[in-house]
Amino acid sequence: MGEMYQKVEAAKEWIEANTSHRPELGLILGSGLGDLAHDVEKADVIPYSEIPHFPESTVEGHAGQLVIGQLSGKTVVAMQGRFHFYEGYTQREVVFPVYVMKALGVKTLIATNACGGMNTSFRPGDLMLIEDHINMTGSNPLIGPNDSRFGPRFPDMSTAYDPELREVAGRVAQQQGTRLQSGVYAGISGPAYLTPSELIMLRHLGGDAIGMSTVPEVIAARHAGLRTLGISCITDMAIGEELEPLTHEQVVETADRTKPVFIRLVKGIVAEVKE
């Protein structure tokens, strides 16, 4: 992991040389939420391909660039497009940007995603505050040698999703009149959607929603000592007993419809976050 530290430092130094902004809050914008980056003011836009050692996003709908500037009174760095385990990256490569954000001075990370709802009280278009997660990816970004400059060998995950930030999110949603569900996010490797039996199993294990991202990034964020908030857009119902065929296009379509409400909520939360 010593080599990774050098790569993180190189990426951080390159980014700092190409922007005068010093971000305090990081955003990972999932499917359908990339347009939030357009609201960042005085923005410096940096394609991932130009940043030393950065992976590149291969998923449709992910722009693949960092947007650094002002949002709701905070200096932010937004990932307009993320990386996934199923793209063929290792989980350490997936979470590389999280450590770069930490090196840039970020203290709080807001991770968003599009996912399937397993809780029968949910409906497509709902937003879900992540209370906790179940890691079903079969891996972990911290496997291998630990570099204490990033964080401890055995990071605590008892409050992976910061209780104070969740309280802020709930309060903002109430003020905005936004329906905000709450639940446990089950993270899988993908890229195949799950079978009915797999979905039923995960629901019985305690999962309320299921997706192919976020869990590795949150593990890395907690390792690095970042306060973390997770919000999901429920794009489809993944009920094993009633499962219907699903395509990525359907997921993106629902995420796009929910986008204005999602963007307003995240901007409201950013305004209320206190360091």
Residue frames relative to the residue before (quaternion, step in Angstrom):
aa qw qx qy qz dx dy dz
M 1.0000 0.0000 0.0000 0.0000 0.00 0.00 0.00
G 0.4737 0.6660 -0.4379 0.3746 3.59 1.29 -0.15
E 0.6323 0.5267 -0.3223 0.4679 3.55 1.08 -0.81
M 0.6350 0.5263 -0.3305 0.4589 3.59 1.03 -0.76
Y 0.6115 0.5492 -0.3535 0.4467 3.59 1.02 -0.74
Q 0.6553 0.5075 -0.3110 0.4650 3.59 0.95 -0.86
K 0.6514 0.5109 -0.3125 0.4659 3.57 1.03 -0.80
V 0.6282 0.5247 -0.3310 0.4695 3.58 1.01 -0.81
E 0.6611 0.5081 -0.3064 0.4593 3.58 0.92 -0.89
A 0.6443 0.5174 -0.3214 0.4624 3.58 1.01 -0.82
A 0.6567 0.4995 -0.3088 0.4732 3.60 0.95 -0.85
K 0.6455 0.5272 -0.3121 0.4561 3.57 0.96 -0.90
E 0.6775 0.4922 -0.2994 0.4572 3.59 0.84 -0.95
W 0.6413 0.5177 -0.3285 0.4614 3.59 1.01 -0.78
I 0.6584 0.5043 -0.3110 0.4643 3.59 0.92 -0.90
E 0.6704 0.5035 -0.3045 0.4521 3.59 0.88 -0.91
A 0.6450 0.5128 -0.3199 0.4677 3.58 1.15 -0.59
N 0.7467 0.3928 -0.2085 0.4947 3.58 1.25 -0.40
T 0.7508 0.2149 -0.2089 0.5886 3.58 1.24 0.40
S 0.3742 -0.7108 0.5449 0.2404 3.55 -1.15 0.62
H 0.5297 0.6349 -0.4023 0.3929 3.59 1.29 -0.18
R 0.1402 -0.7557 0.6335 0.0889 3.56 -1.14 0.69
P 0.2288 -0.8454 0.4666 0.1235 3.59 0.09 1.30
E 0.2379 -0.7579 0.5937 0.1288 3.53 -1.22 0.70
L 0.7709 0.2454 -0.1229 0.5748 3.57 1.25 -0.38
G 0.2063 -0.7912 0.5677 0.0959 3.56 -0.94 0.93
L 0.1335 -0.7763 0.6131 0.0608 3.55 -1.14 0.73
I 0.1137 -0.7379 0.6594 0.0882 3.56 -1.01 0.86
L 0.1703 -0.8266 0.5342 0.0490 3.55 -0.38 1.29
G 0.2679 -0.8007 0.5230 0.1165 3.55 -0.51 1.25
S 0.7907 -0.3060 0.2325 0.4766 3.54 -1.37 -0.14
G 0.8281 0.2268 -0.1821 0.4793 3.55 -0.89 1.00
L 0.7177 0.4366 -0.2622 0.4750 3.60 1.18 -0.29
G 0.3800 0.7649 -0.4583 0.2461 3.58 1.25 0.02
D 0.5978 0.5973 -0.3593 0.3960 3.58 1.13 -0.61
L 0.4923 0.6482 -0.4399 0.3793 3.61 1.19 -0.30
A 0.5974 0.5880 -0.3578 0.4115 3.57 1.11 -0.67
H 0.5909 0.5833 -0.3699 0.4169 3.61 1.16 -0.51
D 0.6559 0.5129 -0.3083 0.4600 3.59 1.23 -0.42
V 0.4938 0.6357 -0.4398 0.3983 3.58 1.27 -0.02
E 0.2704 -0.7982 0.5250 0.1194 3.57 -0.68 1.13
K 0.8219 0.1600 -0.1681 0.5202 3.55 -1.24 0.63
A 0.2393 0.8526 -0.4363 0.1595 3.50 1.18 0.71
D 0.2053 -0.6877 0.6793 0.1530 3.48 -1.28 0.66
V 0.1539 -0.8017 0.5757 0.0466 3.58 -0.69 1.13
I 0.0341 -0.8231 0.5647 -0.0500 3.55 -0.59 1.18
P 0.3477 -0.7375 0.5357 0.2197 3.64 -0.50 1.12
Y 0.5751 -0.6024 0.4299 0.3487 3.56 -1.03 0.79
S 0.6262 0.5849 -0.3338 0.3929 3.57 1.04 -0.83
E 0.6775 0.4927 -0.2948 0.4597 3.60 1.20 -0.44
I 0.6308 0.5519 -0.3285 0.4354 3.60 1.22 -0.43
P 0.4996 -0.6658 0.4546 0.3171 3.62 -0.73 0.96
H 0.8740 0.1033 -0.1144 0.4607 3.55 -1.04 0.99
F 0.4779 0.6614 -0.4577 0.3530 3.63 1.20 0.07
P 0.4405 -0.6420 0.5448 0.3116 3.61 -1.07 0.67
E 0.3183 -0.7188 0.5711 0.2363 3.56 -1.30 0.04
S 0.4532 -0.6957 0.4917 0.2625 3.56 -0.96 0.93
T 0.1808 -0.8021 0.5639 0.0772 3.58 -0.95 0.93
V 0.5581 0.6381 -0.3721 0.3780 3.60 1.30 -0.02
E 0.5215 -0.6350 0.4758 0.3138 3.56 -0.99 0.90
G 0.7732 0.3229 -0.2537 0.4832 3.56 -0.92 0.95
H 0.6546 0.4469 -0.3150 0.5221 3.58 1.30 -0.03
A 0.3873 -0.7816 0.4415 0.2100 3.58 -0.37 1.27
G 0.3184 -0.7867 0.4822 0.2171 3.60 1.04 -0.65
Q 0.6439 0.4854 -0.3608 0.4687 3.57 0.75 1.03
L 0.4141 -0.6549 0.5704 0.2727 3.52 -1.32 0.47
V 0.1013 -0.7625 0.6365 0.0565 3.56 -1.05 0.82
I 0.0339 -0.8222 0.5660 -0.0506 3.56 -0.49 1.24
G 0.3957 0.7037 -0.5123 0.2930 3.57 -0.76 1.06
Q 0.6945 -0.4686 0.3627 0.4080 3.55 -1.22 -0.61
L 0.0727 0.7761 -0.6221 0.0735 3.56 -0.96 0.96
S 0.8504 -0.0687 0.0104 0.5215 3.57 -0.75 1.09
G 0.7355 -0.4476 0.2301 0.4536 3.56 0.97 0.88
K 0.6677 0.4513 -0.3036 0.5082 3.59 1.28 0.12
T 0.4023 -0.6546 0.5695 0.2921 3.55 -1.25 0.45
V 0.0261 -0.8374 0.5430 -0.0572 3.56 -0.52 1.21
V 0.1723 -0.6997 0.6700 0.1782 3.48 -1.42 0.28
A 0.1051 -0.8197 0.5631 0.0048 3.55 -0.59 1.20
M 0.2839 -0.7163 0.6123 0.1775 3.53 -1.00 0.92
Q 0.1509 -0.7799 0.6044 0.0602 3.55 -0.49 1.23
G 0.7623 0.0920 -0.1186 0.6296 3.50 0.42 1.35
R 0.1391 -0.8002 0.5818 0.0420 3.56 -0.92 0.96
F 0.4580 -0.6456 0.5309 0.3025 3.54 -1.36 -0.08
H 0.2034 -0.7929 0.5686 0.0811 3.55 -1.14 0.68
F 0.6151 -0.5497 0.4386 0.3566 3.53 -1.23 0.64
Y 0.6884 0.5127 -0.2940 0.4206 3.59 0.93 -0.90
E 0.5646 0.5960 -0.3936 0.4136 3.59 1.21 -0.24
G 0.6089 -0.5620 0.3479 0.4386 3.56 1.27 -0.20
Y 0.5058 0.6254 -0.4293 0.4107 3.57 1.29 0.05
T 0.4782 -0.5919 0.5395 0.3604 3.55 -1.21 0.41
Q 0.6133 -0.5475 0.3903 0.4144 3.57 -1.17 0.33
R 0.5899 0.5498 -0.3816 0.4518 3.62 1.09 -0.49
E 0.6455 0.4935 -0.3245 0.4843 3.59 1.03 -0.68
V 0.6066 0.5679 -0.3453 0.4363 3.58 1.03 -0.78
V 0.7755 0.3655 -0.1811 0.4819 3.59 0.91 -0.94
F 0.3313 0.7744 -0.4860 0.2332 3.60 1.23 0.04
P 0.6794 0.4950 -0.3206 0.4367 3.66 0.83 -0.85
V 0.5801 0.5802 -0.3863 0.4215 3.61 1.11 -0.55
Y 0.6803 0.4705 -0.2885 0.4823 3.58 0.94 -0.85
V 0.6042 0.5339 -0.3547 0.4733 3.58 1.14 -0.60
M 0.6246 0.5303 -0.3361 0.4645 3.59 0.99 -0.81
K 0.6382 0.5219 -0.3213 0.4659 3.57 0.94 -0.89
A 0.6661 0.5049 -0.3006 0.4595 3.58 0.92 -0.91
L 0.6553 0.5184 -0.3032 0.4581 3.60 1.13 -0.64
G 0.6337 -0.5541 0.3234 0.4323 3.58 1.28 -0.24
V 0.4122 0.7152 -0.4688 0.3143 3.58 1.28 0.10
K 0.1767 -0.7920 0.5796 0.0753 3.56 -1.02 0.88
T 0.7756 0.2218 -0.1091 0.5808 3.58 1.20 -0.55
L 0.1214 -0.7926 0.5961 0.0411 3.57 -0.96 0.93
I 0.1107 -0.7543 0.6442 0.0606 3.56 -0.97 0.96
A 0.0868 -0.8074 0.5835 0.0034 3.57 -0.56 1.21
T 0.0855 -0.8006 0.5926 0.0233 3.58 -0.83 0.98
N 0.0035 0.8023 -0.5969 0.0064 3.55 -1.21 0.45
A 0.3553 -0.6456 0.6130 0.2848 3.51 -1.42 0.07
C 0.0680 0.8211 -0.5583 0.0973 3.58 -0.84 0.92
G 0.5273 -0.6117 0.4882 0.3307 3.52 -1.38 0.10
G 0.3666 -0.7365 0.5284 0.2094 3.57 -1.06 0.75
M 0.1740 -0.7891 0.5830 0.0847 3.58 -0.79 1.05
N 0.5843 0.5590 -0.3659 0.4607 3.58 1.24 -0.37
T 0.4277 -0.7520 0.4393 0.2420 3.59 -0.59 1.12
S 0.6174 0.5369 -0.3601 0.4481 3.61 1.24 -0.20
F 0.5699 0.5757 -0.3854 0.4419 3.60 1.28 -0.09
R 0.1000 -0.7631 0.6290 0.1099 3.52 -1.36 0.20
P 0.6381 -0.5332 0.3713 0.4130 3.61 -1.12 0.52
G 0.7371 0.3597 -0.3001 0.4871 3.55 -0.92 0.98
D 0.5169 0.6192 -0.4230 0.4129 3.59 1.27 -0.17
L 0.2832 -0.6934 0.6256 0.2182 3.53 -1.30 0.43
M 0.1340 -0.8036 0.5778 0.0486 3.58 -0.98 0.86
L 0.3327 -0.7048 0.5986 0.1852 3.52 -0.91 1.03
I 0.3339 -0.7529 0.5280 0.2070 3.61 -0.71 1.01
E 0.2583 -0.7726 0.5670 0.1220 3.57 -0.68 1.15
D 0.7698 -0.1006 0.1482 0.6127 3.53 1.05 -0.88
H 0.2365 -0.7748 0.5573 0.1820 3.57 -1.23 0.08
I 0.2695 -0.6930 0.6378 0.2007 3.51 -1.41 0.28
N 0.2633 -0.7845 0.5442 0.1380 3.57 -0.61 1.13
M 0.0430 0.8053 -0.5848 0.0876 3.55 -0.34 1.33
T 0.3732 0.7556 -0.4687 0.2647 3.58 1.20 0.43
G 0.4474 -0.6920 0.4560 0.3364 3.57 1.19 -0.46
S 0.7603 0.2561 -0.1739 0.5710 3.58 1.26 0.16
N 0.1978 -0.7496 0.6196 0.1228 3.55 -1.37 -0.06
P 0.4833 -0.7024 0.4328 0.2927 3.63 -0.81 0.91
L 0.6694 0.5122 -0.2991 0.4474 3.61 1.22 -0.33
I 0.4211 0.6948 -0.4812 0.3294 3.60 1.25 0.06
G 0.6850 0.4225 -0.3508 0.4787 3.57 -0.92 0.96
P 0.7583 -0.3571 0.2546 0.4823 3.59 -1.27 -0.10
N 0.2951 -0.7509 0.5643 0.1748 3.58 -1.07 0.76
D 0.2103 -0.7382 0.6281 0.1277 3.54 -1.06 0.84
S 0.3761 -0.7718 0.4690 0.2071 3.58 -0.39 1.24
R 0.5330 0.6088 -0.4150 0.4159 3.62 1.22 -0.22
F 0.6541 0.4647 -0.3052 0.5129 3.59 1.23 -0.41
G 0.7344 -0.3266 0.2710 0.5296 3.57 0.86 -0.96
P 0.7029 -0.4878 0.3158 0.4103 3.60 -1.28 0.07
R 0.6523 -0.5214 0.3864 0.3916 3.55 -1.25 0.46
F 0.8050 0.1556 -0.0462 0.5707 3.57 0.94 -0.95
P 0.0906 -0.8374 0.5370 0.0478 3.63 0.26 1.19
D 0.4773 -0.6641 0.5053 0.2753 3.54 -1.10 0.78
M 0.1329 -0.8041 0.5769 0.0545 3.58 -0.96 0.90
S 0.3469 0.7756 -0.4768 0.2254 3.60 1.22 0.28
T 0.7671 0.1552 -0.1221 0.6104 3.59 1.19 -0.46
A 0.0119 -0.8486 0.5282 -0.0274 3.55 0.81 1.07
Y 0.7461 0.2526 -0.1444 0.5989 3.56 1.07 -0.81
D 0.4422 -0.7736 0.3895 0.2329 3.51 -0.17 1.41
P 0.4551 -0.7159 0.4565 0.2682 3.63 -0.65 1.08
E 0.6566 0.5076 -0.3249 0.4535 3.62 0.96 -0.78
L 0.6537 0.4974 -0.3163 0.4745 3.58 0.99 -0.77
R 0.6277 0.5228 -0.3388 0.4668 3.59 1.04 -0.69
E 0.6256 0.5275 -0.3310 0.4699 3.56 1.07 -0.72
V 0.6274 0.5233 -0.3256 0.4759 3.58 1.01 -0.82
A 0.6617 0.5164 -0.3091 0.4471 3.59 0.89 -0.94
G 0.6601 0.5119 -0.3058 0.4569 3.57 0.95 -0.86
R 0.6566 0.5146 -0.3037 0.4603 3.55 1.00 -0.85
V 0.6584 0.5027 -0.3072 0.4684 3.59 0.95 -0.88
A 0.6405 0.5271 -0.3250 0.4542 3.59 0.95 -0.87
Q 0.6522 0.5143 -0.3115 0.4616 3.57 0.97 -0.85
Q 0.6536 0.5147 -0.3079 0.4615 3.57 0.97 -0.87
Q 0.7190 0.4391 -0.2422 0.4812 3.57 1.04 -0.78
G 0.4359 -0.7015 0.4553 0.3325 3.57 1.26 -0.24
T 0.4262 0.7096 -0.4474 0.3386 3.55 1.19 0.61
R 0.4158 -0.6853 0.5449 0.2460 3.57 -0.93 0.94
L 0.0309 0.8128 -0.5767 0.0770 3.60 -0.46 1.22
Q 0.2318 -0.7666 0.5886 0.1101 3.53 -0.53 1.23
S 0.2029 -0.7566 0.6048 0.1432 3.55 -1.31 0.12
G 0.2683 0.7905 -0.5180 0.1868 3.58 -0.91 0.79
V 0.6009 -0.5568 0.4569 0.3465 3.50 -1.45 -0.08
Y 0.2712 -0.7682 0.5677 0.1180 3.55 -0.87 1.07
A 0.1883 -0.7663 0.6059 0.1009 3.58 -0.78 1.05
G 0.1807 -0.8082 0.5552 0.0768 3.56 -0.60 1.16
I 0.0778 -0.7890 0.6093 0.0134 3.58 -0.83 1.05
S 0.6104 -0.5796 0.3933 0.3698 3.57 -1.24 0.30
G 0.2372 -0.7523 0.5694 0.2313 3.60 0.94 -0.88
P 0.6019 0.0720 -0.7075 -0.3633 1.57 -2.45 -0.54
A 0.5236 0.6280 -0.4364 0.3755 3.63 1.19 -0.12
Y 0.4523 -0.6222 0.5539 0.3185 3.54 -1.14 0.63
L 0.5642 -0.6567 0.3940 0.3085 3.57 -1.11 0.64
T 0.5396 -0.5952 0.4880 0.3412 3.53 -1.33 0.39
P 0.6736 -0.4831 0.3520 0.4347 3.61 -1.19 0.29
S 0.6726 0.5013 -0.3096 0.4477 3.61 0.89 -0.87
E 0.6375 0.5227 -0.3298 0.4601 3.59 1.03 -0.74
L 0.6537 0.5135 -0.3099 0.4615 3.56 0.99 -0.81
I 0.6366 0.5173 -0.3245 0.4710 3.57 0.97 -0.83
M 0.6323 0.5370 -0.3234 0.4553 3.58 0.98 -0.86
L 0.7047 0.4679 -0.2780 0.4553 3.59 0.80 -0.99
R 0.6109 0.5267 -0.3597 0.4691 3.59 1.07 -0.60
H 0.6659 0.4921 -0.3030 0.4719 3.59 0.98 -0.82
L 0.6411 0.5175 -0.3198 0.4679 3.59 1.17 -0.51
G 0.6652 -0.5310 0.2975 0.4324 3.59 1.25 -0.14
G 0.4971 0.6717 -0.4274 0.3451 3.59 1.23 0.10
D 0.2363 -0.7653 0.5850 0.1276 3.57 -1.06 0.83
A 0.7831 0.0733 -0.0284 0.6169 3.56 1.20 -0.53
I 0.1903 -0.7967 0.5685 0.0762 3.56 -1.18 0.54
G 0.1326 0.7982 -0.5756 0.1182 3.56 -0.95 0.91
M 0.5054 -0.6842 0.4689 0.2379 3.52 -1.36 0.21
S 0.7009 0.4084 -0.2687 0.5194 3.60 1.15 0.49
T 0.7038 0.5635 -0.3080 0.3038 3.52 -1.33 -0.64
V 0.6724 0.5202 -0.3245 0.4147 3.63 0.75 -0.96
P 0.6776 0.4632 -0.3294 0.4667 3.69 0.74 -0.83
E 0.6602 0.5241 -0.3133 0.4374 3.59 0.95 -0.87
V 0.6600 0.4972 -0.3077 0.4717 3.57 1.01 -0.80
I 0.6091 0.5357 -0.3522 0.4669 3.60 1.02 -0.73
A 0.6777 0.4829 -0.2894 0.4730 3.59 0.90 -0.92
A 0.6335 0.5392 -0.3296 0.4464 3.58 1.00 -0.82
R 0.6712 0.4745 -0.2977 0.4854 3.58 0.94 -0.85
H 0.5906 0.5585 -0.3524 0.4639 3.58 1.09 -0.70
A 0.7311 0.4235 -0.2176 0.4887 3.57 0.99 -0.89
G 0.5423 -0.6593 0.3840 0.3518 3.60 1.26 0.04
L 0.4341 0.6931 -0.4701 0.3320 3.60 1.16 0.44
R 0.4146 -0.6296 0.5853 0.2984 3.55 -1.21 0.58
T 0.1181 -0.8421 0.5262 -0.0066 3.55 -0.79 1.03
L 0.0639 -0.7590 0.6476 0.0227 3.52 -1.14 0.84
G 0.0998 -0.8016 0.5878 0.0444 3.57 -0.99 0.85
I 0.0060 -0.7848 0.6192 -0.0235 3.57 -0.95 0.92
S 0.1665 -0.7966 0.5785 0.0556 3.57 -0.90 1.03
C 0.2665 -0.6909 0.6403 0.2042 3.51 -1.28 0.53
I 0.3003 -0.7476 0.5664 0.1734 3.59 -0.67 1.11
T 0.1293 -0.8469 0.5145 0.0369 3.58 -0.28 1.25
D 0.7923 0.0390 0.0050 0.6089 3.58 1.21 -0.46
M 0.4387 -0.6729 0.5183 0.2935 3.57 -1.25 0.29
A 0.1466 -0.7932 0.5900 0.0347 3.55 -0.70 1.18
I 0.1871 0.7798 -0.5593 0.2099 3.55 0.59 1.24
G 0.4482 -0.7460 0.4199 0.2576 3.58 -0.39 1.23
E 0.6913 0.4922 -0.2833 0.4466 3.59 0.94 -0.88
E 0.7805 0.2799 -0.1390 0.5415 3.60 1.21 -0.48
L 0.2732 0.8276 -0.4647 0.1566 3.58 1.24 0.38
E 0.1191 -0.7731 0.6215 0.0438 3.53 -1.03 0.96
P 0.6475 -0.5161 0.3716 0.4197 3.62 -1.16 0.47
L 0.1003 -0.8062 0.5831 0.0047 3.58 -1.04 0.84
T 0.1216 -0.7764 0.6135 0.0776 3.56 -1.13 0.72
H 0.6351 -0.5255 0.4041 0.3964 3.57 -1.26 0.41
E 0.6078 0.5699 -0.3481 0.4296 3.58 1.08 -0.72
Q 0.6319 0.5246 -0.3295 0.4658 3.59 1.04 -0.75
V 0.6259 0.5425 -0.3245 0.4567 3.57 1.04 -0.87
V 0.6875 0.4836 -0.2807 0.4633 3.57 0.84 -1.01
E 0.6277 0.5501 -0.3384 0.4346 3.60 1.01 -0.80
T 0.6790 0.4689 -0.2947 0.4819 3.60 0.90 -0.89
A 0.6311 0.5303 -0.3334 0.4575 3.59 0.98 -0.84
D 0.6489 0.5198 -0.3190 0.4549 3.60 0.99 -0.78
R 0.6464 0.5210 -0.3234 0.4540 3.59 1.00 -0.78
T 0.7065 0.4608 -0.2497 0.4756 3.57 1.07 -0.80
K 0.4376 0.7721 -0.4041 0.2217 3.55 1.28 -0.47
P 0.6751 0.4967 -0.3464 0.4214 3.69 0.69 -0.83
V 0.6634 0.4909 -0.3028 0.4767 3.60 0.98 -0.85
F 0.6450 0.5308 -0.3067 0.4563 3.56 0.99 -0.91
I 0.6691 0.5020 -0.2986 0.4594 3.57 0.88 -0.96
R 0.6519 0.5118 -0.3204 0.4588 3.58 0.92 -0.87
L 0.6493 0.5203 -0.3182 0.4543 3.58 0.98 -0.83
V 0.6868 0.4802 -0.2993 0.4563 3.59 0.80 -0.98
K 0.6404 0.5155 -0.3299 0.4640 3.61 0.96 -0.78
G 0.6467 0.5193 -0.3141 0.4620 3.57 1.02 -0.78
I 0.6444 0.5132 -0.3132 0.4726 3.56 1.05 -0.82
V 0.6306 0.5416 -0.3297 0.4476 3.59 0.92 -0.93
A 0.6507 0.5301 -0.3132 0.4443 3.59 0.95 -0.88
E 0.7393 0.4407 -0.2171 0.4606 3.57 1.07 -0.78
V 0.5187 0.6535 -0.4210 0.3558 3.60 1.21 -0.32
K 0.1114 -0.7805 0.6138 0.0407 3.56 -0.93 0.98
E 0.3990 -0.7170 0.5195 0.2383 3.54 -0.97 0.85
